[in-house]
Amino acid sequence: MSVAEAKKSTTSLTKTKNDLPEDARRQLVDLINARLADALDLRMQCKQAHWNVKGPHFIGLHKLFDEISDVVSDFTDEIAERAVQLGGQAEGRVGPVARRSTLPEYPFGIKNGTDHVEALSTALAAFGQGVRAGIDQAEELGDQDTMDLFVEVSREIDKYLWFVEAHQQAEN
């Protein structure tokens, strides 16, 4: 969501003594909920891969996908709580998350570890791209704390993207 789109926000806020301007907080809550939707979708995509992976690298991928799911779960909590700190509400219900997520839909029916690696690396990359855009938007809105949260998330997601992509990369 761009800053211009967020300016059209009708998000209601609870009263807070947070010194960020109300209009900025309203836009930030919309931005944060957009990234929350992606994070919740990513967590479930990790679990989909974890539950269904098969093949010769099963145990390593099974454990890796679960580890990523746990890390993303922690981030979803931090992201959701940031929306509430700014006077908004965290939107984690399944319907709104499904409508709002910008991640590609996870392919149903895949089993092979290679296919899961491809699908999950695609989701991780898309999530990372959205979070980095969120860093810039939070900076434009003057919120260093949300920016810092997104930087932390971006750094960890890039690390796990590297871990997953390493399963696709052969030595040259």
Helices and strands as residue ranges (DSSP letters): H 3-6, H 22-52, H 58-85, H 94-100, H 113-140, H 144-165
